[in-house]
């Protein structure tokens, strides 16, 4: 899995493939939220391949 994260206050900042995403983690552990977000980003189709 490519990507990294850091915790700033109540926010998890995720860096993945040149993208930066952030989310508040609330009641869940920040490590868990970071893993969820990185796995979601790794499965997402690139913008060019999306058919909306």
C-alpha positions as semicolon CSV with decimal commas, in nm:
position;residue;x (nm);y (nm);z (nm)
1;X;0,000;0,000;0,000
2;X;0,144;0,337;-0,098
3;X;0,067;0,635;0,117
4;X;0,135;0,800;0,445
5;X;-0,057;0,992;0,705
6;X;-0,015;1,220;1,000
7;X;-0,241;1,332;1,280
8;X;-0,297;1,700;1,347
9;X;-0,535;1,768;1,633
10;X;-0,856;1,577;1,559
11;X;-0,776;1,547;1,187
12;X;-0,597;1,276;0,990
13;X;-0,408;1,402;0,685
14;X;-0,341;1,134;0,420
15;X;-0,088;1,167;0,137
16;X;-0,140;0,922;-0,151
17;X;-0,016;0,936;-0,513
18;X;0,036;1,311;-0,506
19;X;-0,306;1,374;-0,352
20;X;-0,379;1,509;-0,007
21;X;-0,703;1,421;0,174
22;X;-0,805;1,497;0,528
23;X;-1,082;1,379;0,759
24;X;-1,181;1,419;1,124
25;X;-1,152;1,092;1,308
26;X;-1,403;1,138;1,594
27;X;-1,448;0,821;1,803
28;X;-1,229;0,593;1,586
29;X;-0,854;0,562;1,625
30;X;-0,664;0,788;1,383
31;X;-0,457;0,493;1,255
32;X;-0,775;0,306;1,163
33;X;-0,926;0,603;0,981
34;X;-0,599;0,659;0,791
35;X;-0,590;0,294;0,678
36;X;-0,953;0,317;0,561
37;X;-0,887;0,633;0,363
38;X;-0,566;0,500;0,206
39;X;-0,739;0,177;0,105
40;X;-1,029;0,372;-0,046
41;X;-0,791;0,594;-0,241
42;X;-0,594;0,294;-0,367
43;X;-0,911;0,128;-0,501
44;X;-1,055;0,444;-0,659
45;X;-1,043;0,467;-1,036
46;X;-0,840;0,751;-1,184
47;X;-1,056;1,044;-1,292
48;X;-1,003;0,972;-1,662
49;X;-1,154;0,621;-1,629
50;X;-1,468;0,717;-1,439
51;X;-1,786;0,698;-1,641
52;X;-2,043;0,933;-1,493
